[in-house]
Amino acid sequence: MPPMLTYAARVADGLPLVASFAPATGGPDLTEAHKREAKEILRGLSGNRQTMRMSIETTGSKVFHYLIKDMICYLTLTESSYPKRLAFVYLEEISDGFLEELTRDHGNDWRRTIDTASRPYQFIKFDQYIQRKQREFVDPTSRQNATKLNQDLADIQSIMQKNIEEVLNRGEKLENVSKISGDLVHQSKQFKWGAKKLTWQAMLNQYGPIVAMVVFVLFVLYVKFFW
């Protein structure tokens, strides 16, 4: 089974630049839920510290794999039995091909073209290249793919692995951390005001009677000698 979906998206805001889906095989391989999860993963990259390579286990014995290069995220979905290293070889070839096409069409100005893209799937013509690559990677045991694996020097242990719940809940957890931080700041201000109030009360209790006695004596002396 080849990579079932492939996205290239801008990391800054998750804008999909191109998407490609493998032809249906008649079974419930790729679901709408998987497509939604893919978009949520891409949107979740913005504003967070990104991991350059990650595999994310999801439902239906599927795994998302993504690779970030030049602030573009390349995401694919495969069966869990599909070799992880081969999935990343596939993403490397997709990224190299995308950059080659961008450079051919826009020259050295390709970076600005990506940064200023405003429409989703603005580079949809790259889908033809992705479809061709998907066909090349259908059979992990083919001689061509076995050669690619032998030539690949990437350390599979360096690829972070998570499950879909961890990734999709990250935004919610960040919101909770922000709320807790705000509550702590508010409580800190209240504590400071309470501490000042207690200090004044302690000083009043300690020196109040003495001040009152001095004022009373001065008042008596004033009445006796100046009234």
Buried (B, 14 or more C-beta within 10 A) or exposed (E): BBBBBBBBBBBEEBBBBBBBBBEEEEEEBBEEEBBEBBBBBBBBBBEEEBEEBBBBBBEEEBBBBBBBBEEBBBBBBBBEEBBBBBBBBBBBBBBEBBBEBBEEEEEEEBEEBBEEBEEBBBBBEBBEBBBEBBEBBEEBEEEEBEEBEEEBEEEEEEBEBBEBEEBBEBBEEEEEEEEEEEEEEEEEEEEEEEEEEEEEEEEEEEEEEEEEEEEEEEEEEEEEEEE
